Amino acid sequence: MLKFVNQPIILYKYFTKDLFKFFLYTLLFLIILIFFIDLIELFRRSANKIGVNHLQKASLIDLAGMASLKIVGNIQKILPFAALIGSIACFNQWRKKNYYLITKSSGISLWKILSPTLVSFFLLGFFSITILSPFSTLLNKKYENLQTLFFGKVNVQGFSFDTKGLWIKQLSKQNYLIINANKINENDNTLYNLNIFEYNKDKIFHKRLHAQKGKFTHQKILLYDVRSIDRNSQVLYLKEHYYLIDFDSSRLKVVTEKPEKIFLLDFPYYLIKMKSYGLNISKHLVYFFKLICQPFLIISMILLSASLMLRSSERKVEVGIVSLTLIVGFSLYFIGDFIFALGFTEKIPPLLAGFGPTLIGLFSGCYLISDIDEIKNF
């Protein structure tokens, strides 16, 4: 009796280990492939910087180190692909060796076979978003610093946003301005609750202005309801005031932190602050939903692969079924990216864009697996 009870547990362990083996082989292959692709791209960028003297020259070790910094982030991105390709290879072996046919004839359903595996891969996905994601964020910041050192940085004319407000540096005639705003309307280039710190050409503080409202026009910022305080603490109230600045208001852009550079636990606070400052949070919100859906996306890939690969009991390799499984899996991923893009531009609600593709794949996989397990009456 004890042997009968323990046998399915041993069987489940074997199947889970078998699938993980193919998954890890695939993951290792993809990591090595992407590493060399990144390294070649860094070589290309380094070659384009020949003759640029103000940038530090990158050696082979430097470029290899930069490519290595992206490995953790790449692992997080390719986990669904590795699960898809690895499960296809594994289930093809199961079919060739009649594993599924034998277990099904013994009264063990496909759901029972896959349940331990699905739980294991769900935990893997959870590990990815809780451990790999923050670690990837740290390494990504290090990568950006090295990229600036070796390849330079593109200057974007616009406000930089952090949780303390919106900031920009500008030059007005011979004076330097540091502009801080607590709210912005990007549609009409209007700022609210501004603080402007004015410095002379020697960068010595001159005065501070507080305005209820500011509006950018062509190379000018108009301020309304202004209170000016100079370095001698003298206060002056003005109904209107303006600065001539070298700023193209038609290119006003708020530079926010890229979603992939934000720690998972910092996302809610960062999103709340963006909302309070009048910024569009759709892109960050969709990315956050996409991130927390990753464990379910990995499970979806395995379910879709199992439902297609194990549908036939033929022992030979059927190229058509393998190709169809790959097409379905990759289509789910790339159609998901298209839907995410629609969410970024607010064509569809962020909640639907973030969860929709993964849930469609998950429910489709569950339905197809149940269809295989269903007893057919002829």
PATOR-378705 format. One record per residue (C-alpha): x, y, z; residue in one letter. Coordinates in steps of 0.05 Angstrom, whole numbers, padded with zeros to 5 digits, always signed. Layout:
N
XYZA
...
END
This chain:
378
+00000+00000+00000M
+00057+00047+00018L
+00090+00033-00049K
+00026+00049-00086F
+00018+00115-00050V
+00091+00137-00059N
+00096+00118-00132Q
+00057+00178-00161P
+00097+00226-00118I
+00162+00197-00146I
+00132+00202-00216L
+00113+00275-00205Y
+00183+00291-00181K
+00213+00257-00241Y
+00169+00295-00290F
+00183+00362-00256T
+00258+00350-00255K
+00255+00329-00328D
+00220+00392-00350L
+00266+00436-00308F
+00326+00402-00341K
+00303+00422-00411F
+00284+00491-00386F
+00353+00503-00356L
+00389+00479-00419Y
+00347+00526-00461T
+00357+00584-00412L
+00432+00574-00413L
+00434+00573-00489F
+00393+00637-00494L
+00435+00673-00442I
+00500+00657-00479I
+00469+00677-00546L
+00442+00743-00521I
+00507+00758-00484F
+00548+00753-00548F
+00495+00795-00586I
+00501+00849-00533D
+00577+00845-00535L
+00578+00853-00611I
+00531+00913-00606E
+00577+00945-00554L
+00636+00933-00600F
+00599+00968-00656R
+00582+01028-00612R
+00654+01031-00587S
+00680+01032-00658A
+00635+01090-00675N
+00667+01131-00619K
+00737+01131-00650I
+00765+01202-00649G
+00719+01226-00594V
+00770+01250-00544N
+00725+01273-00486H
+00699+01202-00474L
+00738+01147-00439Q
+00760+01091-00485K
+00728+01023-00469A
+00772+00961-00469S
+00750+00890-00484L
+00743+00876-00409I
+00701+00938-00400D
+00653+00918-00456L
+00649+00847-00431A
+00634+00874-00361G
+00578+00918-00389M
+00548+00859-00426A
+00551+00819-00362S
+00512+00872-00324L
+00453+00859-00371K
+00451+00784-00359I
+00404+00787-00299V
+00356+00833-00335G
+00359+00788-00397N
+00344+00727-00355I
+00281+00760-00329Q
+00259+00777-00400K
+00272+00709-00431I
+00242+00665-00377L
+00177+00657-00415P
+00214+00639-00479F
+00258+00589-00443A
+00197+00558-00411A
+00163+00553-00480L
+00222+00523-00518I
+00244+00478-00460G
+00174+00451-00450S
+00167+00436-00525I
+00231+00396-00524A
+00211+00360-00459C
+00140+00343-00481F
+00166+00318-00547N
+00210+00269-00508Q
+00150+00248-00466W
+00111+00233-00529R
+00168+00194-00561K
+00176+00152-00498K
+00101+00145-00486N
+00106+00175-00417Y
+00040+00212-00422Y
+00004+00154-00455L
+00026+00106-00400I
+00008+00152-00342T
-00060+00168-00374K
-00076+00094-00382S
-00058+00087-00307S
-00113+00136-00289G
-00067+00196-00276I
-00093+00259-00310S
-00050+00310-00345L
-00070+00362-00293W
-00041+00317-00238K
+00023+00308-00278I
+00032+00383-00290L
+00008+00411-00223S
+00075+00403-00186P
+00111+00431-00247T
+00065+00491-00252L
+00073+00506-00178V
+00149+00502-00185S
+00150+00549-00245F
+00102+00597-00210F
+00151+00601-00153L
+00206+00613-00204L
+00167+00671-00233G
+00154+00698-00163F
+00229+00694-00150F
+00241+00732-00214S
+00197+00792-00196I
+00218+00795-00123T
+00292+00780-00126I
+00317+00785-00198L
+00278+00848-00213S
+00309+00891-00157P
+00377+00862-00171F
+00369+00876-00245S
+00349+00948-00228T
+00414+00958-00190L
+00457+00929-00246L
+00419+00969-00298N
+00437+01034-00263K
+00509+01012-00262K
+00504+00996-00336Y
+00475+01066-00350E
+00533+01099-00312N
+00584+01060-00353L
+00546+01075-00417Q
+00549+01150-00401T
+00624+01144-00386L
+00642+01106-00450F
+00590+01129-00500F
+00564+01195-00474G
+00493+01215-00457K
+00439+01246-00501V
+00415+01310-00470N
+00340+01315-00469V
+00310+01385-00463Q
+00257+01378-00410G
+00239+01371-00337F
+00269+01315-00296S
+00218+01286-00248F
+00231+01256-00180D
+00187+01249-00118T
+00205+01320-00097K
+00176+01352-00160G
+00196+01373-00230L
+00264+01406-00241W
+00300+01441-00298I
+00361+01485-00306K
+00358+01545-00354Q
+00399+01606-00374L
+00366+01674-00375S
+00412+01728-00403K
+00471+01726-00355Q
+00433+01692-00299N
+00423+01618-00284Y
+00355+01592-00264L
+00335+01529-00227I
+00260+01518-00237I
+00220+01473-00192N
+00146+01458-00202A
+00096+01417-00162N
+00048+01404-00220K
+00049+01407-00295I
+00001+01407-00353N
+00039+01382-00413E
-00017+01397-00461N
-00012+01473-00454D
+00059+01478-00425N
+00034+01505-00359T
+00067+01497-00291L
+00035+01506-00222Y
+00064+01525-00154N
+00133+01543-00180L
+00197+01560-00143N
+00252+01593-00184I
+00322+01601-00157F
+00362+01655-00193E
+00439+01657-00193Y
+00486+01706-00226N
+00540+01689-00276K
+00587+01671-00218D
+00534+01623-00192K
+00521+01665-00130I
+00449+01663-00105F
+00411+01726-00124H
+00337+01715-00107K
+00281+01665-00103R
+00213+01672-00136L
+00150+01635-00119H
+00093+01637-00170A
+00025+01605-00170Q
+00027+01593-00244K
+00078+01594-00301G
+00069+01586-00375K
+00122+01572-00428F
+00118+01611-00493T
+00170+01618-00547H
+00236+01628-00509Q
+00200+01659-00451K
+00168+01637-00386I
+00110+01680-00360L
+00098+01679-00285L
+00033+01700-00249Y
+00021+01720-00176D
+00095+01724-00160V
+00129+01734-00093R
+00203+01752-00099S
+00252+01745-00041I
+00324+01769-00051D
+00385+01748-00012R
+00373+01806+00037N
+00304+01777+00052S
+00268+01835+00020Q
+00200+01814-00006V
+00168+01841-00070L
+00099+01821-00097Y
+00087+01822-00172L
+00024+01807-00211K
+00064+01784-00271E
+00137+01772-00286H
+00176+01738-00341Y
+00244+01710-00359Y
+00275+01705-00428L
+00303+01635-00434I
+00333+01591-00487D
+00277+01540-00486F
+00234+01511-00542D
+00166+01503-00510S
+00141+01460-00568S
+00190+01406-00544R
+00171+01408-00471L
+00183+01339-00443K
+00181+01310-00373V
+00237+01260-00363V
+00214+01207-00314T
+00250+01147-00287E
+00246+01089-00336K
+00199+01035-00309P
+00253+00981-00311E
+00297+01024-00266K
+00246+01029-00210I
+00246+00979-00153F
+00184+00936-00150L
+00165+00959-00080L
+00176+01032-00099D
+00126+01029-00157F
+00062+01046-00117P
+00093+01107-00085Y
+00125+01131-00150Y
+00059+01122-00188L
+00021+01161-00134I
+00071+01218-00138K
+00068+01220-00214M
-00007+01224-00211K
-00006+01280-00160S
+00042+01321-00205Y
-00005+01314-00264G
+00038+01265-00304L
+00014+01208-00348N
+00024+01143-00310I
-00002+01095-00364S
+00066+01070-00386K
+00091+01057-00316H
+00025+01026-00294L
+00024+00978-00354V
+00096+00958-00340Y
+00079+00945-00267F
+00020+00901-00285F
+00062+00865-00337K
+00117+00852-00286L
+00071+00821-00234I
+00039+00778-00287C
+00104+00744-00306Q
+00093+00681-00263P
+00026+00670-00298F
+00057+00682-00366L
+00109+00628-00354I
+00053+00580-00333I
+00014+00599-00395S
+00072+00580-00440M
+00077+00511-00408I
+00002+00499-00411L
-00002+00518-00485L
+00059+00476-00501S
+00031+00415-00464A
-00038+00421-00495S
-00010+00422-00566L
+00049+00375-00560M
+00013+00320-00521L
-00050+00322-00562R
-00022+00271-00610S
+00004+00202-00588S
+00051+00195-00649E
+00122+00178-00628R
+00156+00212-00687K
+00174+00285-00686V
+00117+00324-00720E
+00147+00388-00747V
+00078+00417-00757G
+00059+00411-00684I
+00126+00438-00660V
+00120+00497-00708S
+00048+00511-00687L
+00067+00510-00614T
+00124+00558-00625L
+00079+00604-00666I
+00025+00604-00613V
+00075+00618-00557G
+00112+00674-00593F
+00046+00703-00618S
+00021+00708-00546L
+00084+00745-00526Y
+00088+00793-00586F
+00013+00807-00588I
+00020+00821-00514G
+00074+00873-00530D
+00027+00905-00581F
-00028+00909-00529I
+00021+00938-00479F
+00038+00992-00531A
-00035+01009-00537L
-00037+01014-00461G
+00023+01061-00461F
-00014+01109-00508T
-00080+01101-00469E
-00115+01071-00529K
-00140+01018-00480I
-00143+01019-00404P
-00077+01002-00370P
-00109+00948-00328L
-00134+00912-00390L
-00068+00922-00427A
-00027+00896-00368G
-00068+00834-00349F
-00106+00819-00414G
-00053+00782-00456P
-00029+00738-00398T
-00100+00720-00376L
-00120+00702-00447I
-00060+00655-00453G
-00073+00626-00384L
-00147+00612-00395F
-00133+00585-00465S
-00081+00537-00438G
-00127+00514-00382C
-00184+00501-00431Y
-00140+00462-00479L
-00110+00419-00423I
-00180+00404-00396S
-00201+00385-00467D
-00145+00334-00471I
-00163+00304-00403D
-00237+00300-00420E
-00261+00230-00434I
-00286+00226-00506K
-00349+00185-00519N
-00353+00154-00588F
END
